[in-house]
Amino acid sequence: MYLLGLGILLLAMKYLEIGPVAVWSWWVVLAPFALAVAWWSWADSTGYTKRKAMERDNARRKARVDKNKEAIGTLRKRKR
């Protein structure tokens, strides 16, 4: 996502001819888009994206279960 944002920023600066980016080659300005495509391809092919989504789901599920256990008083059992 950062590469996409950087690419949009550089593209806007090149188009509006702002700063030193105005004289840069188009290859340099468009490189972040190619790197973003490469990153997304790698992340999808290795399962990185799916693994991160599953970790988020598991963390949310655990938080919900802990909240419910706390609400009914079974999360922390006291010795009597």
GINOR-V650177 format. One record per helix or strand of 3 or more residues. SS is the DSSP state (H for helix, E for strand). FROM is the first residue (numbers start at 1). TO is the last residue. Records with the same first field share a line. If there is no record, write none. Layout:
SS->FROM-TO / FROM-TO
This chain:
H->2-15 / 19-23 / 26-46 / 48-72
